[in-house]
Amino acid sequence: MTPPRPTQTPPHASHAAEPVLPLVVVGAGAAGLTAALFAARAGADVTLLESGRRPGVKILASGGGRCNVLPSEVQLSDFFTHGSDNAMRNVLRGWPLADVHRFFTEDLGLPLKTEPGGKVFPRSDSARDVLTALLRACKSAGVHLVTGARVHALAADGDGIWQLRLDDRPALRAQRVLLATGGLSLPKSGSDGTGWRVVQQLGHTLTPRFPALVPITMSDAGFAGLAGISLRATLEVRDNDRLIAREHGDLLFTHRGLSGPAVLQISHHLACPGGESRTLLLRFGEQDWRAALADGRGGRTVASPLRDALPTRLADLLLSRAGVASDARLATLAKPARKALMRELERCAVPWRGTEGYKTAEVTAGGVPLSELRLKTLESRVAPGLFLCGELLDVTGRLGGYNFLWAWVSGRRAGEGAAQT
Ligand SMILES: Cc1cc2nc3c(=O)[nH]c(=O)nc-3n(C[C@H](O)[C@H](O)[C@H](O)COP(=O)(O)OP(=O)(O)OC[C@H]3O[C@@H](n4cnc5c(N)ncnc54)[C@H](O)[C@@H]3O)c2cc1C
């Protein structure tokens, strides 16, 4: 840990004795490291402040320690914003996916591989390699990294010079500040929402924020008994009867509720404001349940097709929820019972209660609206000289490398923007 070194003092600085750093980047996560790197490569003298003892903690924790660096394909519909799709497109197109891929493989020298399903990982399966490559590039570009430096307040004086107040350290002054402090998810990684508090004090608004890519909780003893079961299912979120979102994929029953890729993917439609009144419906398996329940040959019981296709504990729970005895004969099953069972198999209304919150959420949805930034540089329109990127902004990606893609792309744009203005 080295203290930040003073650099130049611009002629208009009001306290000539106090050094003014040209550019301070706050937050050495995915977005901040990229911003610092590209700002330094564009010629800026960059000081990168990180509150934690180490930079890039979330990179290390990502993708189960493997870091899903990128997706293999990208569409606008892979991202969610409360604001304009055009603004989001503008930023994403600024650094096309193929070029970001090349940045990692050729520029950083980090071989990547694409897994079936389209997720891109380092060939070494090591998130640490991603962080090491970024840190090495930052170092050789001349970025001055200071760890254990938590910024808690930011204000500009009349000359447009920023003062950054830090915990347990002297304040710093800077010509330009770039905030890349992330969201609220995984608080132990250093994400405590300070960045949002700071920009709000400077006059920015925030769109509603809520945990996204997060497990769902349930308060039903029956479902809790399914903990450990994983299977493929189709999930639907409905508002009254209106379809809001549909996902097909793997889900996992946990002691607290539901997890797994399909659940995380659809979770923000439940976690968002107004989502609490929505219904989560599950369709189990991919078979034609109507045909399976119509086949009563040989005195088959109702339990038989269910237990053939589903884990026994789940089959039994669905039978009990439908009020059908497991030894009832399919051939003589009454119409209302058949209907109830079909409903449990194809439109099972899950008694969901909430989400596991920021503690386990991969990202925070919502944040600073892109409309409050100059898109070309990601400079604040509200507080000139301040640049923002990464999860702080109101853009959230799907599971599969999209959130890192946003961090790299927005980080580069803000870094180059801050270096040039
Ligand atoms: C468990 C987990 C797994 C994930 N896996 C993936 C994945 O495989 N692929 C993917 O695309 N996305 C993944 N994500 C999401 C991804 O990690 C984030 O989208 C991304 O890290 C956001 O980057 P960021 O730089 O904006 O914020 P962060 O990575 O959160 O970085 C912010 C940095 O700022 C620092 N900081 C905060 N406040 C201050 C302050 N006041 N002063 C100084 N420093 C401060 C923090 O310590 C932190 O280092 C995962 C997230 C989690 C939680």
The ligand as a Tripos MOL2 file, in Angstrom:
@<TRIPOS>MOLECULE
LIG
   53    58     1     0     0
SMALL
NO_CHARGES

@<TRIPOS>ATOM
      1 C1        -20.8630  -13.6940   -6.2430 C.3       1 LIG1
      2 C2        -20.8960  -12.9000   -7.5410 C.ar      1 LIG1
      3 C3        -20.5740  -13.5480   -8.7190 C.ar      1 LIG1
      4 C4        -20.6280  -12.8270   -9.9350 C.ar      1 LIG1
      5 N1        -20.2800  -13.4770  -11.0930 N.ar      1 LIG1
      6 C5        -20.3280  -12.7960  -12.2650 C.ar      1 LIG1
      7 C6        -19.9040  -13.4070  -13.4730 C.ar      1 LIG1
      8 O1        -19.3770  -14.5340  -13.4730 O.2       1 LIG1
      9 N2        -20.0490  -12.6870  -14.6370 N.ar      1 LIG1
     10 C7        -20.5610  -11.4060  -14.6440 C.ar      1 LIG1
     11 O2        -20.6780  -10.8140  -15.7150 O.2       1 LIG1
     12 N3        -20.9120  -10.7910  -13.4950 N.ar      1 LIG1
     13 C8        -20.7990  -11.4450  -12.3230 C.ar      1 LIG1
     14 N4        -21.1380  -10.7990  -11.1570 N.ar      1 LIG1
     15 C9        -21.5110   -9.3710  -11.2350 C.3       1 LIG1
     16 C10       -20.2230   -8.5420  -11.3280 C.3       1 LIG1
     17 O3        -19.3180   -8.9420  -10.3310 O.3       1 LIG1
     18 C11       -20.5520   -7.0410  -11.2000 C.3       1 LIG1
     19 O4        -21.4980   -6.6990  -12.1770 O.3       1 LIG1
     20 C12       -19.2970   -6.2060  -11.3790 C.3       1 LIG1
     21 O5        -18.3150   -6.6000  -10.4420 O.3       1 LIG1
     22 C13       -19.5950   -4.7200  -11.2240 C.3       1 LIG1
     23 O6        -18.3710   -4.0320  -11.3790 O.3       1 LIG1
     24 P1        -18.1280   -2.6040  -10.7060 P.3       1 LIG1
     25 O7        -16.6860   -2.3200  -10.9260 O.co2     1 LIG1
     26 O8        -19.1370   -1.6400  -11.1550 O.co2     1 LIG1
     27 O9        -18.3830   -2.8280   -9.1560 O.3       1 LIG1
     28 P2        -17.5390   -3.7590   -8.0600 P.3       1 LIG1
     29 O10       -16.9880   -4.9000   -8.7770 O.co2     1 LIG1
     30 O11       -18.4940   -3.9410   -6.9800 O.co2     1 LIG1
     31 O12       -16.3550   -2.7960   -7.6750 O.3       1 LIG1
     32 C14       -16.5230   -1.6680   -6.8630 C.3       1 LIG1
     33 C15       -15.2340   -1.4430   -6.1100 C.3       1 LIG1
     34 O13       -15.3090   -0.1800   -5.4550 O.3       1 LIG1
     35 C16       -14.8300   -0.3290   -4.1360 C.3       1 LIG1
     36 N5        -15.4880    0.7180   -3.3430 N.ar      1 LIG1
     37 C17       -16.7880    0.7760   -2.9930 C.ar      1 LIG1
     38 N6        -17.0340    1.8990   -2.2850 N.ar      1 LIG1
     39 C18       -15.8550    2.5520   -2.1850 C.ar      1 LIG1
     40 C19       -15.4760    3.7630   -1.5710 C.ar      1 LIG1
     41 N7        -16.3710    4.5070   -0.9220 N.pl3     1 LIG1
     42 N8        -14.1900    4.1680   -1.6340 N.ar      1 LIG1
     43 C20       -13.2590    3.4040   -2.3080 C.ar      1 LIG1
     44 N9        -13.5760    2.2440   -2.9100 N.ar      1 LIG1
     45 C21       -14.8630    1.8140   -2.8540 C.ar      1 LIG1
     46 C22       -15.2390   -1.7340   -3.7300 C.3       1 LIG1
     47 O14       -14.4530   -2.1980   -2.6620 O.3       1 LIG1
     48 C23       -15.0060   -2.4870   -5.0270 C.3       1 LIG1
     49 O15       -13.6790   -2.9690   -5.1320 O.3       1 LIG1
     50 C24       -21.0460  -11.4740   -9.9450 C.ar      1 LIG1
     51 C25       -21.3600  -10.8520   -8.7440 C.ar      1 LIG1
     52 C26       -21.2840  -11.5380   -7.5490 C.ar      1 LIG1
     53 C27       -21.6230  -10.8300   -6.2660 C.3       1 LIG1
@<TRIPOS>BOND
     1     1     2 1
     2     2     3 ar
     3     2    52 ar
     4     3     4 ar
     5     4     5 ar
     6     4    50 ar
     7     5     6 ar
     8     6     7 ar
     9     6    13 1
    10     7     8 2
    11     7     9 ar
    12     9    10 ar
    13    10    11 2
    14    10    12 ar
    15    12    13 ar
    16    13    14 ar
    17    14    15 1
    18    14    50 ar
    19    15    16 1
    20    16    17 1
    21    16    18 1
    22    18    19 1
    23    18    20 1
    24    20    21 1
    25    20    22 1
    26    22    23 1
    27    23    24 1
    28    24    25 2
    29    24    26 1
    30    24    27 1
    31    27    28 1
    32    28    29 2
    33    28    30 1
    34    28    31 1
    35    31    32 1
    36    32    33 1
    37    33    34 1
    38    33    48 1
    39    34    35 1
    40    35    36 1
    41    35    46 1
    42    36    37 ar
    43    36    45 ar
    44    37    38 ar
    45    38    39 ar
    46    39    40 ar
    47    39    45 ar
    48    40    41 1
    49    40    42 ar
    50    42    43 ar
    51    43    44 ar
    52    44    45 ar
    53    46    47 1
    54    46    48 1
    55    48    49 1
    56    50    51 ar
    57    51    52 ar
    58    52    53 1
@<TRIPOS>SUBSTRUCTURE
     1 LIG1         1 GROUP 0 **** ****
